[in-house]
């Protein structure tokens, strides 16, 4: 149920974005996608031509192009997912991470305000917490330790200021350790589940730094997309939500599970623990 809305999704051809687009379309909403295809692919989008979301292949860093899309579409709701998510590469590509994360965000937020948008839903990251002790609480003061977390936090803080001035609503979602179908399996920087699965399937070694007893929680893509859908109707205004699973696994558990589901018996290679993990 609920009313049908016109919704624009940046990064909508990406991993999380495309699953969100699927669910929005199933909900009967009118969906428009912007994606530069640097990380995503149009193959991720629903292919039923009748229901096909309108797609613009353009880069959110191109302010004129994005303004034109907004002028044509005038969405009520924007989900801004477009970003460069190569978190641990950020320090080595500072211009790219800043432009793809902060500039792309500003170029999306500005026409959203200009053309009368009502609600802006931003996917941030648990990277904003940085040096804080777990468990991370949404109301803690973030202390990001890398350029990725800094750029995400800058966007969050900008939302808070602009919402006061221009009177729109926003929700910030901070997803954690997402995995599942359509994830970019070739990305060597993202998510231990796919990195290890990729290695196992190709008969390559995969590595555990330390004894493997460190615990992680992993968030399945459907659960994350469902949580993002709830951001449409959640009654709270200008709020931040962590999105993550509760079940903990050691990395040794994960290695066993992946060996079982792939049917490939290959033990991980243990290396010395990493600093600052």
Secondary structure, 3 states (H helix, E strand, C coil): CCCCCEEEEECCCCHHHHHHHHHHHHCCCEEEEEECCCCCCHHHCCCCCCCCCEEEECCCCCHHHHHHHHHHHCCCEEEECCCCCCHHHHHHCHHHHHHHHHHHHHHHHHHHHHCCCCEEEEECCHHHCECCCCCCCCCCCCECCCHHHHHHHHHHHHHHHHHHHHCCEEEEEEECCEECCCCCCCCCCCCHHHHHHHHHHCCCCCEEECCCCCEEECEEHHHHHHHHHHHHHCCCCCEEEEECCCCEEEHHHHHHHHHHHHCCCCCCEEECCCCCC
